[in-house]
Amino acid sequence: MLDATTLRHLAQFDAHPHGIVSLYLSLDGLRDARGLAMGEMIKRAEKQLQGNGAAGQWDDLAADRQAIMRHVEELPADHGRGLAVFSSSKSGMFQAYALAAPVPNMLEVGPAPYIRPLAALASDHRRSLTVLIDRKAARLFFGYLGEVRELELTQLSAEEGVFERDGGQGRAGDNQVGRWEDQAAARFHKAVTAIVKNLCHELDCQQLIVGGARQAADEFAAQLPPELAKLLAGSFVADCGAPAGQVAQHIAEVQEKARRVRQHDLLRTMSENLGPGGKVATGLNQVLASVYEGQVRTLVVKRGYRAAGGVCPACGRLRHVAEPCPICGQKMTAVADVVNLAVARALASGARLEQVAEDSILDDMGGVAAMLRYS
């Protein structure tokens, strides 16, 4: 299963002195199209490595290519919308993960797993707990990496009989029943909140989403304690008995909106902290140095931004060129995308990642920047 712990392990894995093949494959199309896509990706990767003088490395990974091809050919029909595979037979590694969200087709070869697409999914589809609630019942959903599952044994119901009215009571009786309804709903929401608090801690949730009948959702969100209120990413209107697929679509829409707001606020804060003494590194050279020093709190990368560079096999220094290491003098290993290694190192150190799709002030910062833990 692919979870946050697995992603950190992938970020820390180093196949040096061997290589590793990383494959991402969209499964939305026909099965025959997968084989054609694989063939095209293999041709491009082989041509690129031969052009870089690394034909020997490509030959060394023949067993890994065969293992990946065999895995793709044997996939069942219902294997999700995307696939990620990492293979380094000489390092004893073969990991394959079904993905609930689509990914672009990609095949990469390098000294470490190419985790940027997975890291982007984890950033866009954060670990979330969704409460679907009205004044009588609640359902809970956990989401991560685009996959949403309803939590079992958490379908909650309010006090039986409290909401029944006696048609002959008159206005005074109706008012009394109305007060009982409000009190019962308040007790019910308080009980749900206690469960949500425990689950958010247990599942290490980064976001809380509230959905359901408008009034009930607003009432529930308004009474959240501060530690849960700060996790609130947004809300949506839906019937408490809505199908799980419909709930998942609402969750994706809330997360997309929350991502845009979060990144806009982050980039504005970063622009206000530029300059000497600021807690922001901009441009590839500054960011790579900050990653090496363990200073990065949040790494921000323009989606699709790539840069060749090098990694020192001795001290781990990352550079924008594969020249001798300025720290220890060792010959650096050339990599096609040093940004991927920066992402991996940052995640391994506990930093967060934001991959920005839209044009923004990040373009003026060189396509990559970092909010630092200290300056």
Buried (B, 14 or more C-beta within 10 A) or exposed (E): EBBBEEBBEBBBBBBBEBBBBBBBBBBEEEEEEBEEBBEEBBEEBBEBBEEEEBEEBBEBBEEBBEBBBEBBEEBEEEBBBBBBBBBBBBBEBBBBBBBBBBBEBBBBBBBBBBBBBBBBBBBBBBBBBBBBBBBBBBBBBBBBBBBBEBBEEBEBEBBEEBBEEEEEEEEEEEEEBEEBBEEBBBEBBEBBBEBBBEBBEEBEBBBBBBBBBEEBBEBBBEEBEEEBEEBBBBBBEBEBEBEEEEBBBBBBEBBEEBBEEBBBEBBEEBBEBBEEEBBBBBEBBBBBBBBBEEBBBBBBBBBEBBBBBBBBBEEBBBBBEBEBBEEEEEEBBBBBBBBBBBBBBBBBBEBBBBBBEEEBBBEEBBBBBBBBBEE
